Amino acid sequence: MMELTTERHEDVLSVGVAGRIDGSNAPAFAEALRDAVAPTDRAVIVNFRELAYINSAGLDAVVVTAKSLGDRDGGLVLCGLSEPIRTLFRISGLDKFLPIHESEAEARASLDG
């Protein structure tokens, strides 16, 4: 089970993700992210604070979203990763091209300057 919440602050979309992202719902996760992004959003912050689990299918969905946002100034920024999920991003090498911050406030500050 996965839940998404969205909140827009000017031209930055914040998305909170709770539950699990795996092969059964990764396509729905990617589609929900894609549908939530407005043409005027310059960046998307995905907050994984409430995410309990993500597998390779979920990581693929994150990569697809990041690539689709690549032309925007801020692109995709992640925050709130638990240590096991942060380790998965590190092992997969995704932490090398996706900005990861401890909190949403830090993520937002990174976009402002």
N, CA, C and O atoms as a MOPAC input file, in Angstrom:
PM7 MOZYME 1SCF
protein

 N      0.83800 1    -1.18500 1     0.00000 1
 C      0.00000 1     0.00000 1     0.00000 1
 C      0.88000 1     1.24400 1     0.00000 1
 O      1.88100 1     1.30700 1     0.71300 1
 N      0.50100 1     2.22500 1    -0.80000 1
 C      1.25200 1     3.46000 1    -0.91200 1
 C      0.26900 1     4.61700 1    -0.96000 1
 O     -0.78800 1     4.52700 1    -1.58400 1
 N      0.63100 1     5.70200 1    -0.29300 1
 C     -0.18200 1     6.91200 1    -0.33000 1
 C      0.69500 1     8.09300 1    -0.69600 1
 O      1.83400 1     8.20400 1    -0.24300 1
 N      0.14400 1     8.98300 1    -1.53100 1
 C      0.83100 1    10.21500 1    -1.89100 1
 C      0.01400 1    11.40500 1    -1.43100 1
 O     -1.21100 1    11.42000 1    -1.55000 1
 N      0.69800 1    12.39000 1    -0.91200 1
 C      0.08100 1    13.67800 1    -0.60100 1
 C      0.88400 1    14.74400 1    -1.33400 1
 O      2.10100 1    14.62700 1    -1.48000 1
 N      0.20400 1    15.76900 1    -1.78800 1
 C      0.90200 1    16.83400 1    -2.50600 1
 C      0.56000 1    18.18400 1    -1.91400 1
 O     -0.52900 1    18.40800 1    -1.38600 1
 N      1.52700 1    19.06900 1    -2.02000 1
 C      1.34700 1    20.45200 1    -1.58200 1
 C      2.24200 1    21.32000 1    -2.45800 1
 O      3.41500 1    21.00500 1    -2.66100 1
 N      1.70000 1    22.38900 1    -2.96500 1
 C      2.45600 1    23.26000 1    -3.85300 1
 C      2.81000 1    24.55600 1    -3.12300 1
 O      1.95600 1    25.19400 1    -2.50700 1
 N      4.08300 1    24.92600 1    -3.20600 1
 C      4.57800 1    26.19300 1    -2.66500 1
 C      5.16000 1    26.97100 1    -3.83800 1
 O      6.27400 1    26.70500 1    -4.29000 1
 N      4.38200 1    27.93700 1    -4.32200 1
 C      4.76300 1    28.69800 1    -5.51000 1
 C      5.05500 1    27.73600 1    -6.66400 1
 O      4.13200 1    27.09300 1    -7.16400 1
 N      6.31600 1    27.61900 1    -7.10300 1
 C      6.62700 1    26.77600 1    -8.25900 1
 C      7.36000 1    25.48700 1    -7.88200 1
 O      8.05500 1    24.89000 1    -8.70400 1
 N      7.19000 1    25.06700 1    -6.60800 1
 C      7.79800 1    23.82100 1    -6.14400 1
 C      6.69400 1    22.90300 1    -5.61200 1
 O      5.92200 1    23.28800 1    -4.73500 1
 N      6.63300 1    21.70400 1    -6.14800 1
 C      5.66600 1    20.71200 1    -5.70700 1
 C      6.31700 1    19.81400 1    -4.66500 1
 O      7.37600 1    19.23900 1    -4.91600 1
 N      5.69400 1    19.69000 1    -3.50000 1
 C      6.15600 1    18.75800 1    -2.46700 1
 C      5.24000 1    17.54800 1    -2.47100 1
 O      4.01700 1    17.67400 1    -2.42700 1
 N      5.85400 1    16.37500 1    -2.52300 1
 C      5.10400 1    15.12100 1    -2.54900 1
 C      5.56100 1    14.27200 1    -1.36500 1
 O      6.74400 1    13.95900 1    -1.23200 1
 N      4.62000 1    13.90900 1    -0.51800 1
 C      4.91600 1    12.99700 1     0.57400 1
 C      4.50400 1    11.59500 1     0.17900 1
 O      3.42600 1    11.39300 1    -0.38200 1
 N      5.35700 1    10.62600 1     0.46800 1
 C      5.07800 1     9.23900 1     0.11500 1
 C      5.07900 1     8.40700 1     1.39300 1
 O      6.02500 1     8.45400 1     2.17800 1
 N      4.01000 1     7.64700 1     1.58800 1
 C      3.90300 1     6.77500 1     2.75600 1
 C      3.63200 1     5.34800 1     2.29900 1
 O      2.99000 1     5.12200 1     1.27400 1
 N      4.12600 1     4.39600 1     3.06800 1
 C      3.86100 1     2.98900 1     2.77100 1
 C      5.02600 1     2.30500 1     2.10500 1
 O      6.16900 1     2.41800 1     2.55000 1
 N      4.73100 1     1.59000 1     1.02700 1
 C      5.71300 1     0.78500 1     0.31700 1
 C      5.61300 1     1.03500 1    -1.18300 1
 O      4.52300 1     1.24000 1    -1.71800 1
 N      6.75900 1     1.01500 1    -1.85400 1
 C      6.78000 1     1.06900 1    -3.31700 1
 C      7.51900 1    -0.17900 1    -3.79200 1
 O      8.69800 1    -0.37700 1    -3.49800 1
 N      6.79800 1    -1.00600 1    -4.52800 1
 C      7.38700 1    -2.24000 1    -5.04300 1
 C      6.83800 1    -2.50000 1    -6.44200 1
 O      6.20200 1    -1.62900 1    -7.03700 1
 N      7.07900 1    -3.67200 1    -6.95400 1
 C      6.65200 1    -3.99800 1    -8.31600 1
 C      5.16200 1    -3.88600 1    -8.54100 1
 O      4.71600 1    -3.63400 1    -9.66100 1
 N      4.38500 1    -4.07200 1    -7.48500 1
 C      2.93300 1    -4.03300 1    -7.65300 1
 C      2.38200 1    -2.62100 1    -7.79800 1
 O      1.30700 1    -2.43600 1    -8.37000 1
 N      3.10100 1    -1.61700 1    -7.28700 1
 C      2.54900 1    -0.26600 1    -7.35600 1
 C      3.53100 1     0.78100 1    -7.90800 1
 O      3.19000 1     1.96300 1    -7.96700 1
 N      4.72000 1     0.37700 1    -8.30500 1
 C      5.68300 1     1.34000 1    -8.84200 1
 C      5.14600 1     2.07900 1   -10.07000 1
 O      5.33800 1     3.29100 1   -10.16500 1
 N      4.47800 1     1.40000 1   -11.01800 1
 C      3.91500 1     2.14900 1   -12.14600 1
 C      2.86800 1     3.18200 1   -11.70100 1
 O      2.80700 1     4.28200 1   -12.25000 1
 N      2.05700 1     2.82900 1   -10.71800 1
 C      1.05800 1     3.77600 1   -10.20600 1
 C      1.74700 1     4.94900 1    -9.51300 1
 O      1.28200 1     6.08500 1    -9.61200 1
 N      2.85000 1     4.68500 1    -8.81400 1
 C      3.63300 1     5.74600 1    -8.17000 1
 C      4.17100 1     6.71600 1    -9.22100 1
 O      4.03200 1     7.93100 1    -9.07800 1
 N      4.78600 1     6.17800 1   -10.27700 1
 C      5.33200 1     7.02200 1   -11.34100 1
 C      4.23000 1     7.83400 1   -12.01400 1
 O      4.40800 1     9.02000 1   -12.29300 1
 N      3.09700 1     7.19800 1   -12.27100 1
 C      1.97900 1     7.89100 1   -12.91400 1
 C      1.41500 1     8.98700 1   -12.01000 1
 O      1.10600 1    10.08100 1   -12.48100 1
 N      1.28100 1     8.70200 1   -10.72600 1
 C      0.76000 1     9.70400 1    -9.78700 1
 C      1.69700 1    10.90200 1    -9.69700 1
 O      1.24300 1    12.04400 1    -9.63300 1
 N      3.00100 1    10.64600 1    -9.69200 1
 C      3.95700 1    11.75700 1    -9.68600 1
 C      3.83500 1    12.57800 1   -10.95200 1
 O      3.77800 1    13.80700 1   -10.90700 1
 N      3.79500 1    11.89000 1   -12.08500 1
 C      3.69500 1    12.57100 1   -13.38300 1
 C      2.43000 1    13.42600 1   -13.44600 1
 O      2.46500 1    14.56300 1   -13.91600 1
 N      1.31900 1    12.87300 1   -12.97300 1
 C      0.05600 1    13.60500 1   -13.01200 1
 C      0.02500 1    14.79200 1   -12.05900 1
 O     -0.68000 1    15.77100 1   -12.30500 1
 N      0.78800 1    14.70800 1   -10.97100 1
 C      0.77700 1    15.78400 1    -9.96600 1
 C      1.58500 1    17.00100 1   -10.40500 1
 O      1.32100 1    18.11500 1    -9.95300 1
 N      2.55800 1    16.79900 1   -11.27200 1
 C      3.45100 1    17.88000 1   -11.67600 1
 C      2.74300 1    18.79600 1   -12.67300 1
 O      2.23000 1    18.35400 1   -13.70200 1
 N      2.73400 1    20.07700 1   -12.33500 1
 C      2.15300 1    21.09200 1   -13.22500 1
 C      3.23600 1    21.63000 1   -14.16100 1
 O      4.41800 1    21.59300 1   -13.82100 1
 N      2.84900 1    22.12400 1   -15.32300 1
 C      3.83600 1    22.68000 1   -16.25200 1
 C      4.63600 1    23.83800 1   -15.65000 1
 O      5.75400 1    24.11200 1   -16.08500 1
 N      4.07000 1    24.51200 1   -14.66100 1
 C      4.74700 1    25.65000 1   -14.04400 1
 C      5.65700 1    25.26500 1   -12.87900 1
 O      6.34100 1    26.12800 1   -12.32900 1
 N      5.68000 1    23.99300 1   -12.49100 1
 C      6.55700 1    23.55200 1   -11.40400 1
 C      7.99600 1    23.48800 1   -11.89700 1
 O      8.28800 1    22.82300 1   -12.89100 1
 N      8.88200 1    24.17000 1   -11.21100 1
 C     10.29400 1    24.11400 1   -11.59900 1
 C     11.02900 1    22.98700 1   -10.90000 1
 O     12.10300 1    22.57500 1   -11.33600 1
 N     10.44900 1    22.48500 1    -9.81100 1
 C     11.09300 1    21.40100 1    -9.07000 1
 C     10.04700 1    20.59700 1    -8.31700 1
 O      8.94500 1    21.06600 1    -8.03200 1
 N     10.43900 1    19.36100 1    -8.00500 1
 C      9.59700 1    18.47700 1    -7.20000 1
 C     10.44800 1    17.95100 1    -6.05000 1
 O     11.53600 1    17.41600 1    -6.26100 1
 N      9.93800 1    18.11000 1    -4.83400 1
 C     10.58000 1    17.52600 1    -3.65800 1
 C      9.76000 1    16.30600 1    -3.27400 1
 O      8.55900 1    16.41500 1    -3.02500 1
 N     10.39900 1    15.14600 1    -3.22500 1
 C      9.72600 1    13.92400 1    -2.79400 1
 C     10.23700 1    13.59700 1    -1.39500 1
 O     11.42600 1    13.35200 1    -1.18600 1
 N      9.30500 1    13.60000 1    -0.44300 1
 C      9.63800 1    13.34100 1     0.95100 1
 C      9.30800 1    11.88200 1     1.26800 1
 O      8.14400 1    11.48300 1     1.27200 1
 N     10.34700 1    11.10000 1     1.53100 1
 C     10.19500 1     9.67800 1     1.82200 1
 C     10.16100 1     9.38600 1     3.32100 1
 O     10.35500 1     8.23900 1     3.72300 1
 N      9.92000 1    10.38700 1     4.14600 1
 C      9.94000 1    10.22800 1     5.60700 1
 C      9.02800 1     9.10000 1     6.07000 1
 O      9.36700 1     8.38300 1     7.01100 1
 N      7.86600 1     8.93100 1     5.42100 1
 C      6.90000 1     7.91400 1     5.82400 1
 C      6.97100 1     6.64800 1     4.96500 1
 O      6.10400 1     5.77800 1     5.05600 1
 N      8.01100 1     6.55500 1     4.13000 1
 C      8.16200 1     5.38200 1     3.27000 1
 C      8.85600 1     4.26800 1     4.04600 1
 O      9.93800 1     4.47400 1     4.59700 1
 N      8.24200 1     3.09800 1     4.09100 1
 C      8.79500 1     1.96200 1     4.83000 1
 C      9.67500 1     1.07600 1     3.95500 1
 O     10.58200 1     0.41400 1     4.45900 1
 N      9.41300 1     1.05900 1     2.63500 1
 C     10.11000 1     0.11300 1     1.77100 1
 C     10.06600 1     0.60600 1     0.33100 1
 O      9.06900 1     1.16900 1    -0.12300 1
 N     11.16900 1     0.38000 1    -0.37600 1
 C     11.21100 1     0.62500 1    -1.81800 1
 C     12.14900 1    -0.42000 1    -2.42000 1
 O     13.19300 1    -0.73400 1    -1.84800 1
 N     11.76300 1    -0.95500 1    -3.58600 1
 C     12.63800 1    -1.92200 1    -4.24900 1
 C     13.09800 1    -1.34000 1    -5.58600 1
 O     12.89000 1    -0.15800 1    -5.85700 1
 N     13.72200 1    -2.17000 1    -6.41700 1
 C     14.28400 1    -1.68200 1    -7.67600 1
 C     13.22000 1    -1.11700 1    -8.60900 1
 O     13.49200 1    -0.17700 1    -9.35600 1
 N     12.02700 1    -1.67000 1    -8.57800 1
 C     10.94900 1    -1.11400 1    -9.41200 1
 C     10.61100 1     0.30500 1    -8.95800 1
 O     10.34400 1     1.17700 1    -9.78400 1
 N     10.62400 1     0.52700 1    -7.67300 1
 C     10.39200 1     1.86600 1    -7.13600 1
 C     11.51700 1     2.81900 1    -7.50000 1
 O     11.27500 1     3.97700 1    -7.84000 1
 N     12.76000 1     2.32500 1    -7.42600 1
 C     13.90000 1     3.14800 1    -7.82500 1
 C     13.79600 1     3.53200 1    -9.29000 1
 O     14.09800 1     4.66700 1    -9.65900 1
 N     13.36900 1     2.59200 1   -10.12900 1
 C     13.17500 1     2.89000 1   -11.55600 1
 C     12.14600 1     4.00200 1   -11.73700 1
 O     12.32600 1     4.88100 1   -12.58000 1
 N     11.08600 1     3.97000 1   -10.96600 1
 C     10.05700 1     5.00800 1   -11.05900 1
 C     10.62900 1     6.36800 1   -10.67500 1
 O     10.28900 1     7.38300 1   -11.28300 1
 N     11.49300 1     6.38900 1    -9.67100 1
 C     12.14500 1     7.64500 1    -9.26700 1
 C     13.03000 1     8.15400 1   -10.40000 1
 O     13.02600 1     9.34700 1   -10.70200 1
 N     13.78400 1     7.26400 1   -11.02400 1
 C     14.67700 1     7.65700 1   -12.12300 1
 C     13.87900 1     8.19600 1   -13.30400 1
 O     14.24900 1     9.21300 1   -13.88900 1
 N     12.79600 1     7.52600 1   -13.65500 1
 C     11.94700 1     7.97600 1   -14.76500 1
 C     11.42200 1     9.38700 1   -14.47100 1
 O     11.41500 1    10.24800 1   -15.35000 1
 N     10.99000 1     9.61000 1   -13.24700 1
 C     10.48200 1    10.93200 1   -12.86400 1
 C     11.59500 1    11.97100 1   -12.94100 1
 O     11.38500 1    13.06900 1   -13.45800 1
 N     12.76500 1    11.63500 1   -12.43500 1
 C     13.89900 1    12.56400 1   -12.47500 1
 C     14.24600 1    12.93900 1   -13.90200 1
 O     14.50400 1    14.10600 1   -14.19700 1
 N     14.25300 1    11.95100 1   -14.79300 1
 C     14.56600 1    12.23500 1   -16.20100 1
 C     13.51100 1    13.12800 1   -16.83200 1
 O     13.84000 1    14.01700 1   -17.61700 1
 N     12.25600 1    12.90200 1   -16.49800 1
 C     11.19400 1    13.73000 1   -17.08000 1
 C     11.25200 1    15.16100 1   -16.56700 1
 O     10.76700 1    16.07900 1   -17.23000 1
 N     11.83900 1    15.35800 1   -15.39800 1
 C     11.96500 1    16.70300 1   -14.83400 1
 C     13.32100 1    17.32600 1   -15.12800 1
 O     13.59900 1    18.44100 1   -14.68700 1
 N     14.15300 1    16.63200 1   -15.85500 1
 C     15.52000 1    17.06600 1   -16.09000 1
 C     15.67000 1    18.43500 1   -16.70500 1
 O     16.67600 1    19.10200 1   -16.46500 1
 N     14.70500 1    18.88100 1   -17.48900 1
 C     14.81400 1    20.17900 1   -18.14800 1
 C     14.46000 1    21.34300 1   -17.22700 1
 O     14.66800 1    22.50000 1   -17.59100 1
 N     13.94300 1    21.06400 1   -16.07600 1
 C     13.52800 1    22.12800 1   -15.15900 1
 C     14.70600 1    22.53900 1   -14.28200 1
 O     15.63400 1    21.75900 1   -14.06600 1
 N     14.65700 1    23.77700 1   -13.77800 1
 C     15.76600 1    24.32300 1   -12.99100 1
 C     16.11900 1    23.46600 1   -11.78000 1
 O     17.29800 1    23.21600 1   -11.52500 1
 N     15.12600 1    23.01600 1   -11.03900 1
 C     15.40200 1    22.28100 1    -9.81700 1
 C     15.33400 1    20.78400 1    -9.97500 1
 O     15.97300 1    20.04300 1    -9.22800 1
 N     14.55600 1    20.33300 1   -10.95000 1
 C     14.41200 1    18.90200 1   -11.16300 1
 C     13.78200 1    18.19100 1    -9.98300 1
 O     12.81900 1    18.68400 1    -9.39600 1
 N     14.31800 1    17.04200 1    -9.63600 1
 C     13.79300 1    16.21400 1    -8.55900 1
 C     14.77700 1    16.23600 1    -7.39400 1
 O     15.97800 1    16.03500 1    -7.57500 1
 N     14.25000 1    16.48100 1    -6.20200 1
 C     15.04600 1    16.50000 1    -4.98000 1
 C     14.36600 1    15.56900 1    -3.98800 1
 O     13.14400 1    15.59900 1    -3.84200 1
 N     15.15300 1    14.74100 1    -3.30700 1
 C     14.61300 1    13.78600 1    -2.34700 1
 C     14.97200 1    14.19600 1    -0.92300 1
 O     15.98300 1    14.85700 1    -0.68600 1
 N     14.13000 1    13.79400 1     0.01000 1
 C     14.44100 1    14.05900 1     1.41400 1
 C     13.75500 1    13.03600 1     2.30100 1
 O     12.86900 1    12.30200 1     1.86300 1
 N     14.18500 1    13.00300 1     3.56400 1
 C     13.54100 1    12.16700 1     4.56100 1
 C     13.76500 1    10.67400 1     4.40400 1
 O     12.94400 1     9.88200 1     4.86700 1
 N     14.85400 1    10.26700 1     3.76600 1
 C     15.11200 1     8.84600 1     3.56800 1
 C     15.58500 1     8.20500 1     4.87400 1
 O     16.49000 1     8.71500 1     5.53400 1
 N     14.96200 1     7.08500 1     5.23600 1
 C     15.44700 1     6.32000 1     6.37900 1
 C     16.81600 1     5.74900 1     6.01600 1
 O     17.18700 1     5.73400 1     4.84200 1
 N     17.55500 1     5.28800 1     6.99300 1
 C     18.89600 1     4.76200 1     6.71600 1
 C     18.87500 1     3.57300 1     5.75200 1
 O     19.71000 1     3.53500 1     4.84800 1
 N     17.96200 1     2.59300 1     5.89400 1
 C     17.94800 1     1.49500 1     4.91100 1
 C     17.64100 1     1.97500 1     3.48500 1
 O     18.22100 1     1.46900 1     2.52400 1
 N     16.75200 1     2.92700 1     3.34900 1
 C     16.41200 1     3.42500 1     2.01600 1
 C     17.54900 1     4.27700 1     1.46900 1
 O     17.85400 1     4.21500 1     0.27800 1
 N     18.18000 1     5.07300 1     2.33200 1
 C     19.34900 1     5.86400 1     1.90900 1
 C     20.46100 1     4.92300 1     1.43400 1
 O     21.13000 1     5.20800 1     0.44100 1
 N     20.65800 1     3.81100 1     2.13600 1
 C     21.67700 1     2.83600 1     1.75500 1
 C     21.37200 1     2.25100 1     0.37900 1
 O     22.28100 1     2.07100 1    -0.43100 1
 N     20.11800 1     1.95600 1     0.11200 1
 C     19.72200 1     1.43500 1    -1.19900 1
 C     20.04100 1     2.45100 1    -2.30400 1
 O     20.53300 1     2.07400 1    -3.36700 1
 N     19.76500 1     3.72200 1    -2.05800 1
 C     20.09400 1     4.76200 1    -3.04500 1
 C     21.61300 1     4.86100 1    -3.22400 1
 O     22.09400 1     5.07600 1    -4.33700 1
 N     22.36000 1     4.70500 1    -2.14300 1
 C     23.81600 1     4.76600 1    -2.21100 1
 C     24.36900 1     3.56500 1    -2.99100 1
 O     25.21200 1     3.73700 1    -3.87100 1
 N     23.90500 1     2.36200 1    -2.67500 1
 C     24.37900 1     1.14400 1    -3.34400 1
 C     24.06500 1     1.17700 1    -4.84100 1
 O     24.86900 1     0.73700 1    -5.66200 1
 N     22.89300 1     1.70000 1    -5.18200 1
 C     22.48900 1     1.76400 1    -6.59200 1
 C     23.18300 1     2.89700 1    -7.34800 1
 O     23.12500 1     2.95200 1    -8.57700 1
 N     23.83900 1     3.79900 1    -6.61500 1
 C     24.52000 1     4.92400 1    -7.24600 1
 C     23.61600 1     6.11000 1    -7.54100 1
 O     24.07200 1     7.11900 1    -8.07900 1
 N     22.34600 1     5.99900 1    -7.19600 1
 C     21.41700 1     7.10000 1    -7.48200 1
 C     21.71600 1     8.34900 1    -6.66100 1
 O     21.34000 1     9.45200 1    -7.05800 1
 N     22.38700 1     8.19000 1    -5.52400 1
 C     22.72800 1     9.34900 1    -4.70500 1
 C     23.75900 1    10.25000 1    -5.38000 1
 O     23.99000 1    11.37600 1    -4.94100 1
 N     24.37700 1     9.74800 1    -6.44900 1
 C     25.37700 1    10.54900 1    -7.16000 1
 C     24.74900 1    11.57800 1    -8.10000 1
 O     25.37600 1    12.58700 1    -8.42300 1
 N     23.50700 1    11.32800 1    -8.54300 1
 C     22.89200 1    12.30400 1    -9.44200 1
 C     21.54600 1    12.83300 1    -8.95200 1
 O     20.96900 1    13.72400 1    -9.57500 1
 N     21.04500 1    12.29500 1    -7.84800 1
 C     19.82100 1    12.83400 1    -7.25600 1
 C     20.16500 1    13.49700 1    -5.92600 1
 O     20.70000 1    12.84500 1    -5.02900 1
 N     19.86200 1    14.78200 1    -5.79100 1
 C     20.13000 1    15.44600 1    -4.51100 1
 C     19.26500 1    14.83300 1    -3.40400 1
 O     18.05500 1    14.67700 1    -3.56200 1
 N     19.90400 1    14.49100 1    -2.28800 1
 C     19.21000 1    13.90400 1    -1.14600 1
 C     19.50800 1    14.75000 1     0.08300 1
 O     20.66500 1    15.03000 1     0.39600 1
 N     18.44500 1    15.15000 1     0.77300 1
 C     18.57800 1    15.99100 1     1.96400 1
 C     17.88200 1    15.33400 1     3.14500 1
 O     17.00700 1    14.48500 1     2.97900 1
 N     18.28400 1    15.73900 1     4.32800 1
 C     17.69800 1    15.18200 1     5.54600 1
 C     16.23000 1    15.55800 1     5.70000 1
 O     15.40200 1    14.71700 1     6.04800 1
 N     15.91100 1    16.82300 1     5.44000 1
 C     14.55300 1    17.31600 1     5.69200 1
 C     14.01900 1    18.06500 1     4.48600 1
 O     14.76400 1    18.43100 1     3.57700 1
 N     12.71400 1    18.28600 1     4.49600 1
 C     12.10700 1    19.05500 1     3.42800 1
 C     12.58800 1    20.50100 1     3.45300 1
 O     12.75700 1    21.12100 1     2.40300 1
 N     12.80600 1    21.03200 1     4.64100 1
 C     13.31500 1    22.40600 1     4.75400 1
 C     14.68700 1    22.53300 1     4.09000 1
 O     14.95100 1    23.51500 1     3.39600 1
 N     15.56500 1    21.54000 1     4.30100 1
 C     16.87300 1    21.56000 1     3.65700 1
 C     16.74600 1    21.41500 1     2.14500 1
 O     17.46200 1    22.07400 1     1.39200 1
 N     15.83600 1    20.55400 1     1.70500 1
 C     15.61100 1    20.36900 1     0.27400 1
 C     15.15100 1    21.67000 1    -0.36800 1
 O     15.63600 1    22.06000 1    -1.43000 1
 N     14.20400 1    22.33700 1     0.29300 1
 C     13.67600 1    23.59200 1    -0.22300 1
 C     14.77800 1    24.65600 1    -0.26900 1
 O     14.88600 1    25.40500 1    -1.23900 1
 N     15.60100 1    24.71400 1     0.79600 1
 C     16.69400 1    25.69000 1     0.83300 1
 C     17.68400 1    25.44400 1    -0.28600 1
 O     18.24500 1    26.39800 1    -0.82600 1
 N     17.91800 1    24.17500 1    -0.65300 1
 C     18.85300 1    23.86800 1    -1.73100 1
 C     18.35000 1    24.39700 1    -3.06000 1
 O     19.14400 1    24.72000 1    -3.94300 1
 N     17.04300 1    24.48800 1    -3.20800 1
 C     16.45700 1    24.99400 1    -4.45000 1
 C     16.49900 1    26.51000 1    -4.53000 1
 O     16.46900 1    27.08900 1    -5.61600 1
 N     16.56800 1    27.14100 1    -3.37200 1
 C     16.55100 1    28.60300 1    -3.32700 1
 C     17.93800 1    29.22000 1    -3.47300 1
 O     18.05300 1    30.43100 1    -3.66400 1
 N     18.94800 1    28.44500 1    -3.39100 1
 C     20.24800 1    29.07800 1    -3.50300 1
 C     21.32900 1    28.11300 1    -3.50100 1
 O     22.49600 1    28.49300 1    -3.58900 1

